[in-house]
Amino acid sequence: MQTALIPVQKQSFREALREQRWDDHRFYHHSRINQSLHLFSACCFLTSYALLAIDQALAVWIGWLGAWISRQIGHFFFEPNGYDHVNGMTHQEKEDVKIGYNLTRKIALFGVFLAAPILLYLEPDLYGLIRPYTLAGSYVEDLTMLWLAVGVGALLFRTVQLFFIRDVQTGIVWFAKIVTDPFNDVRTYWKAPYRLIVHRELIDPKLG
């Protein structure tokens, strides 16, 4: 007699989003300094969102230099990378299951970010893709648009990549998570600076 297989119920969009956010928090945000930097980063990103329709150049510079870099400083320099006793995983195991940009992928993305101004200086027309800033506009204006293209391109590239290596829903959920992370970070980490400065907590006691 054959045993009937019980179909596995697929997660809803909201459930999958909640799971991705929880995994990101419990794996990569133990440090109160990292949490505080994420709060600062979130405020910068929200400022960028508000400025996109008013001053696109300022929005991009705040987003890259203020928001993204401060966010990565928290991950690279303050987040513990030893064995995670709470989750029972090594740092490498967490890196291997990271859905979005793990530290290795972030280094590659940061390399592209740093290479962009050099490439634009050496090839003002980007091999015929744009009109040269030497003829019209300015270097800063073109660099702003190039950085914006790098950011949007990185987001879309990983989203589509997840369609193939995971599934379409995972990619769409990850896209939604990244776009809404600033709002969620403010809600999640608004007490982090207080806990860090007043209570001298270097590690979140619920995660450390």
Number of C-alpha atoms within 10 A of each C-alpha: 3 4 5 6 6 6 6 6 6 8 11 10 14 10 12 17 20 14 13 18 17 12 17 15 15 16 20 22 24 22 23 26 25 28 31 25 24 29 27 21 27 27 19 22 25 19 16 24 18 13 16 13 9 11 11 18 20 14 23 24 17 21 25 21 13 19 25 19 16 21 21 20 15 21 23 14 11 19 21 18 15 10 14 18 10 11 13 10 14 14 15 12 12 20 18 10 10 16 18 20 15 15 14 10 12 14 14 12 16 15 11 16 16 12 11 16 19 12 15 19 15 9 13 21 17 14 11 9 8 10 14 19 18 11 9 8 11 12 15 13 12 20 22 21 14 18 21 19 12 16 19 11 12 14 17 15 11 16 23 17 13 20 14 11 10 12 13 15 17 21 22 17 19 22 20 14 19 13 14 14 18 22 15 16 20 20 12 15 21 16 14 24 20 14 18 18 12 9 10 11 16 19 20 17 10 8 16 15
